[in-house]
Every structure is written in C-alpha cells, then in structure tokens.
Amino acid sequence: MDIPAFVTTVIKRLHNKGFKAYVVGGAIRDMFLGRPATDWDVATTASAEEIKVLFHDIRRFSLKHETVTLVYAGRHYEITTIRGSGDPAHAVEEDLGHRDFTINAMAYDIDINLILDPNGGMEDIVEKTIRAVGDPAERFREDPVRLLRAVRIAVELGFGIENRTLETIRRMSDQLASVAHERIRDELMKILMIQRPSNAFKILRRSGLLVQVIPELLEGFMKRQDSHHHYTIYRHIMETIDRVEPDPVMRLTALLHDIAKPRVREKIKGKFCFFRHDEESALLAGDIMERLRFSNEMIKEVTNLIAFHMINYDRKWGDGAVRRLIRRVGPENMDHLISFRKADLSAHGHVDGNMLLLSELEKRAKRISKGLMVNRIGDLAIGGDRVMDILGISSGPDVGKVLKILLERVTDHPDLNTEQGLTDLLKDIKGKYEESPIKGL
C-alpha cells in the first residue's frame, strides 16, 4: 500500500514506544478501488492521553472520546484507541467488529505487510456491496448517523446496499431523530457533493430517512406544476440538483429553491399558479437551514439566491434595471445566480426560450459591472451631513429617505455620483421645492 510518509512516521513512533498500530478504515477501501485515499486513520493500543504525550510536538485536537486528531500540512489524521481486549491481534479484530460497514472494517499491519479482514470487506468490495458489520441493528444503534452514511457511500461508490442492511435502515429510520442536527447537516452536505445526488435522495425517500432530514421536500412529491414544467415539483428539484455545479452553495440552493411551492400552489381557471414562491421558498429554506445549524453566512447566501432566482429579464430592461438587479443580489453573487437559473430552466424538462435571454443578461451584467457601480448608500459621493446642510433638514428618517432616492438616481445615471453632481442635484431640488424639498425627490 502507498501510505503517506506522515502516516508511516506516526505508526513507527507508536511502535517505538511499544504500542501496536494499524492503518484502518476508508483508506484501505479506497486503495483497493484505485481511488485517491482522503481519510487516513490509525488505530492503536495507546490511550488518548498516551497519544497526546507521544505527539506533543504536533498540532492536535480531540473532539471524540479516545480519538486524537493530528494536523499536519493542512490535513487531519485521526488516531484512535483500539476498542478491544486481549492481545493486539484479537483486540483489533474486536475493534473492527464495531465499525460501520465491512468495506470500512479492514486494518493494515505495515510490520508484516498484511491486510486484516475478519468481516469480508474485500469480498464486498468485489461484489460492490454495502453491508453492515455483524448485526445491522447493533451497528446503527451505536451511531444512527450511519443510516445516512450507508446511503451516501453506496451512491458515492456506485454500490448496492445489502438487503438485510437496507431493511434495517427502513425499520430504524426514526432513530435519526436522536442525532445532533450538526452531524445530519454534515452528512447531508457530503450527499449533495456526490456527482448525481438525486440517486441518493431516491434511496433516502424510499427508506424513510428523508422525512427525518427535510420532510418539507416530500410535500412536492407527485405534485404537478404549470405548463412550463414537464416534471413534478419534487422531480424538478432533483433534476436541478444534478445539473448545478458541485458547489455547497449551489447544491443547497438547488435543493431548497422551490421548497415552498407546494404550500403556495393554487389552481386558477384550471391552471396551477405559484404566486411569490421564490420569496416563500427563501423564508422556508432559512428555517430549514437554521434547524440544521448552518452558519448565518451560508443561510444568507443561499436564501439570497433563492429569493432572486426568478429572473424575469427581457430586452426592454435599461442598464439601470440591470444595475438594480446586481445591487440587490450583490455583484459577487451574479455569476452564481445566472448559473443556477440556467440549471433551473434546463430542469424544466423541455427547451426554454428564456435561456437565450439569460445569456444576454449575463453579458450585459459583466459589461455593466466593469463600469461605474454604486451598490449601497455608503458608496455615494456625499453622506447624511451634506444632505442636511444642503436641504436644511434635521437628522432623522428623512435623511435616510433622501439618500435612498439618490442611490436610485445614481443607479440610472452613474455619472451623477460625484460630490459636485449630487450637490447640484440637491440644490436644484431645494430651489424648486423650498417649502418641502424632500417632495422634490
């Protein structure tokens, strides 16, 4: 096995102090599959305290019981105390018996160049099978997040889930309710980064796991849409996820962009309508993401894209209208918004003429963004003090109103955004509307 030099160093240091150590887990599986190994874990007879002392010179932290994570060259390496008794060979086999799936329950002894595989992991790799180690119910009771992990690994590797394991997942799906929201969120994000996440969601739905993670998604299952959509609400969401780039923000936006459609669906004159579904979906997406403990920054970014994803652009828009869209969405988010909307339209199930308009908007937005852009009141060439001096008004809400109106004027005419230009504008208005200059705006 091609083991990283740092992992070999870790094992040798443990051996030199009289402890037994093995490479364990997914790295061995990935090596057999010819995949680049990303997670390098070591199981050892040393205790967590002994590991900390032995690696005192390496940056480390400990979030799990009896596990110390070493940080080296920007990567994490988990060193875990073997959960077994007796001689090392027996102890490591006992430890492997408590791991999640057979393909992850192998150990490599570098001293004798031997793979320990007491649970038939290599055979299941050959058979492309995800099988729980021993009794599936016991493994899932030990850590219910494994219910999600089974689905994720199966789809990620293109494997099938063994019947007994899958049946146990269905029977124990409600156990996911006992898992911390943060852990569910992390597993969900790994699922969303799979090449075709819809394959995983199909299993999640059929196994009863999806109702435990995001039950709101199921509200759109088998719900038909308007004539612009060939697919049901749920199917359209799945098609969209598969079409957007594997970026966390984009995949989450795709997953939640129409989440409130079933709740706003109305039938008017024989046609389904979804008034304000973008705004309502943004609100519901925010609630779901808060429940799953996403960061405020991530919530803001995703809900912002959802709120503006219904771009009703047409060629009659002036440059000011394009600037307003850029300002509201945020210049840094325009590429994501247009890219997402293209995926959204392509997931309608038929050719959509709006795709050409989107490409035109994309070109205009890039051209306009390179020019003069005023995105917020703070970008104006004058501030509130100058407004009060020129108009002769006191501090208060009216000052803010004036600044907002100036921002709108500058959006249409960027050349106005100079101290002289805005001063002349305010003076001209004051001269015409001496009694109430704000009305002049």
N, C-alpha and C positions, 0 to 999 in steps of 0.2 A: 504494500500500500504506500502511496505517495503522501506521507504525513508531513505537514508543515514543520519547519525547524523548531519553531517555538513550542509546539505540542510535544515534540521529541524531548526538548530540553526540560519541560515540565515533568514528563514521565521519568526521565533519568534522575532528576533532582529528588523525586519521591522515592525512587528505587535506592538511591544512595543513602537515604535515611532509614532504610529498612521497610518501607511501605510498598505494597503491591499497587500497580496502577494499570488501567486498561483504557484504550480508546473505545467509546461506546456511542450508540445511538445512530442518528441520521447520517453521519459522515460515512459510516461503513456502507449503509444502504446506497448512498449516492455514488460511492466509488464503484460498487457493483453495477450500477445503472449507467456508468460513464458520464455522470453529471458532476459539475463542479460542486464540491462539498462546501457549504457555507457555515454550518454549525459544527464546531469541533468540541466535543465534551469528553471529559476524563472522569472515570470512576476509580476511587482509591480507598485503601483500608485506613488512610489517615482521617482523623476527625476534622471538623471545620476549624477548630481552634489550632490544631497542628498545621493545617494548610495555611492559615493566616500567618503563623510564625515562620513557616518554611518559605513563604513567598512575600516576606515583609518588604522586599525591595521593589516589588511590582505593584502598580496601581491596582486596586481591587475594591470590590464592594460585595455585600451579602444581603440579598433580598429574600431568599428562600432558606428554609431550615436545612442545615447540613450541606449547603451549597455556597461556594465562594466563586465569584466571577472575577477572573483576571482580565485586565485591559492592557492590550499590547498592540502597538501600531494601529490604533483606532478600531481594533476588533475585540470582541468579547469571547472568552473561553471559560466554560463552566467546569469547575472541579467539584465533584460531589462525593460525599462519603458513601461507600457501598452499604446498602441496606440488607445485610445478611450476616449469618453467624458461621462459626467453624473455620476451617482452613480457607485461604483466599479463593481457591477454585470453586469450592462449594458456595462460599459467600457471594461471589459474583454471579453464579447461576441463580441463586435465590433472588438477588437484586434484579437480574434480567427478567425474572418471573413476575415482577411488579411493574414492568414498563408497559406502555400502551399497546403497541401493535408488534407482531412478530418481526416485521421488517425493520423495526427500530430497536429490537431486543437482541442485538448481537454485540459482542465485545472482541477487541483485537489485542492479543498479547504480543507486544513487539519483541519480548525476550526470546520467544520460541517461534515467532512468525506464524501464529495460529489464530484462526477465527473461532470464537466460541459461539455456537449457535444451538442452544438447547431447545429452542421453541420452533425451529423450522423456518426461520426468516428467509434463508436463501431460497428455499423451495417456493415460498410465497412470492418472492421477487420474480422468479422464473414464471410462476403461474399468474403474475400480475394481480395479486390478491391482497386486500387489506383485511387482516384477521386479528382480533383482539388476542392478547396473550392469555392463555388459560380460560377462565370463566369471564365472558364479556361483562356480565353484570357487576362482578367484583371490580374489574378494571375501571368501569365507568363510575362506580360508587366512589372509588378512590379519588377521582378527579373528573367531574361531569363535563368539563370543557373538552374532554376527549371525544365527546359526542360530535362536536363541531369539527374537531381536528381530523376525525376519521373521514368525514366528507371532503374536507379541504385536501388532505393528502391523496385521497383516491382520485379526485379530479385533476389535481396538480400533476400526478404521475400517469394518468390515464389507466388506472387500475379499477377493478371492481371490488365491492365490499362483500365479503363472505356472508352467506345467508344468515347464519346464526348471529353474527355480529350486527348485521343490518336490522334483523328482527329485534334485537336487544335495544338498538338505538331508537327504534319506533316505540318500544314499550317504555323506555326510560327517558323519553324526550323532555318530560316535565321536570326532570332533575336539573335541567339547565337553569331553572329559576333560582337555584341556590348559588349560582356562580356570580362572582363580582362583575358588575357591568363593565369595568375596565378590561377584564380578561375576554369577555364576549366581544367587546369593541376590537381588541387586538386581533382576535381570530377572524372576525368579520372582514377586517382590512386585508388580511392575508388572502382570504377568499376572493375579495374584489380585485386583487392583483393577479389572479390566475388569467391565463390567456382568454378563456371563454367562461366568465363567471356564471353565465346562465346555466351551464351544466351542473354547477354546484347547487344553485338555487332550486333546480328541479328536484334534486335529492333532498334538500332542506325542506321543501314544501311537502313532499310525499312522506317524509319521515316524521313530520310533526315538529321539527326543530324551528322552522321559520316562524311559526306562531309564537314561539318563545323569544325570538330575537327582534323581529319587526313585524308584529301582527298586522300593522296597517297596510303592508304590501298586499296581503291576501284579500283586502277589500276590493281590489281591482281585478281579481281573478275571474275570468269568464264575463267580464263587463264590457259590452260593446261600446264603440265610440262613434264619432261622426264620419261622414263620407271621406274625410281627408285621411282617415286611418284604416288600414286594412286589418290591423290587429286589435285585440282587446287591450284594455289598459295595462294589465299585468304583462302580457306578452310584449307589448310595445316597450315597456320598461326594460325587460330582459334583452330585447333586441338592441336597445340603446346602450346598455352597459357593455355589450360585446363590441360595439362599434367605436366607443371613445378610447382614447389612448390610455394605457395602464398607469395613470397618474392618480394618486389618492383623492385629490380634489375633484378631478373629472369623473372618476368612477362613483364617488359618493353623490355628486350632482346628478349623474345619470340614474342612480338608484332611487333618488328621492324627488326628482324634478316634477313628477306627476302624482305624487303620493296622495294629494287631497282630491284628485279628480273624482273618485267615486262619491265623495261627500258633497260635491257641488253639482253633480250630474243632474240635469233636468231634461225632460222631454217636452219640446215645444213644437207644435204643429208637425208631430211625427219625427222630429229630428232631435238627437241628443246635443245638448249645449253644456258648456263647462265654464260659466262666467267666473272670472277672477281666479281661475285655478292656479295661475302662476303665483299670485300673492298668497293664496291659502296654502299652497304646497310649501312655499318658503317658510311660513309660520309653523306648519306641522313638522317639516324637516328639522327646524330649530328645536322643537320639543323632543323629537326622537334623538337627535344628536346630544342634547343635554342629558337625556336619560342614559345614554351610553357613555357619558363622561368624555365627550370630545372637547378639545380646547376651545376657548372662546374665539380664538383666531380662525380655527378651522370652520367653526359654525358660521362665523361672519362671512367667510369666503364662499362657502357652499351655498348658503341661503341667498347671498347677493346674486350669484349666478342663476339660481332658480327663479328669483323674483323678476329678473330681466330676460329670461330665456325666450320669451315670446316676442321676438324682434319683428315688428310689423313694418319693416322698411319698404319704401317704394322710391322710385326715381325722382319724385317730386320734392323729396327732402332737400332743404337747403343745407349749406355747410354748418349753419347754426344748429340745426336739428341733430346733425351727426355729432357736433361738439357736445350737445346736451347729453346724448347717449353715452359718449365717452366719459363725461364728467360724472354721470350718475353711477355708471358701472365701475369706473376707475380705470385710468389708462393702462394700468398694469394687468387688468383683467380682460381687456378686449379680445386678445388672442384666444384666451380660454373660452370666452362667451361665444365667439363666432365658430370656433372649432366644435364646441359642444352642440350648438344649434344645427350645424351640418350633420352631426351624428344623429341628432334627434329627428331631423327631417328624413334622413336616409332610412330610419327605422319605422317610417310610416307604412312601408310595405308596397309603395308604388312611387313612380317618378314624381318629384315635386318641383314645379317651376320656380319656387322660392329659392332653390339652391343657387341659381344664377344671380338672383338679387343679392344673396348673401355674399357671393364672391365679389360683386360690385361694391357692396358696403365695406367689405374687408379692405379693398384697395383704397377707397376713399378715407377710411378711418386711419390707415397707415400714413397717407399723404397729409391729412389734417393734423395728425399727432406730431408730425415733424415741424409744423408751423407754430404759430403763437397759440398757446393753450392756457386758459385760466380755469383751474379746476375747483377752486374754493375761494371763499371771501378773503382768506389770508393772502391770496395771490394778487389781489387788486393793488393798484399803484398808490391808492390812498386808504386811510383807515378811518375809524369812527370819529376820532378827534377832528380830523379835517372836515368830515361831513357836518359835524356840529358847528364848526366855525363858519363854514360857507352858508349853510341853511339857517343858522341862528336858532337851532333847536337844542334842547337839553338832552342829557343822557337818558336813555330809556329804550323801549321796544321799537320806536320809530327809527332809531339809528340803524338797528339791525335790518328793518324792512328796506331802508334806503340802500344798504349795502347789498342785499339780495337782489334788488332791482338792478343795481349797477352791474352785478355779476351776470344777469340775464342780458343786459345791453352789450356787455363785453363779449359774451358768448357769440352773439350775432356779428359783432364788429370788433375783433381782437385789437385792431389798431387804436381803439379808444383807450386801451389800458396803459395810459401814461399819466403821470401826476397832472400834467397840463391838460390832457384830454378830458379826464374825469372832472377836474376843477372847472373847466369851461362848461361842461355839460351841466354841472350842478348850478353854476352861476346863471346860466341861461334859463334854467327851470325856475330858479328863485325870482328872476326878474319878471317872468310871466305869471307866476302864481305867488305873489308876495304874501297874501293872507295865509295860504296853506301850501307851502312849497312841496310837501310830500304828494299832494294830489297830482302835481305836475309830472310825477314819475309814473 
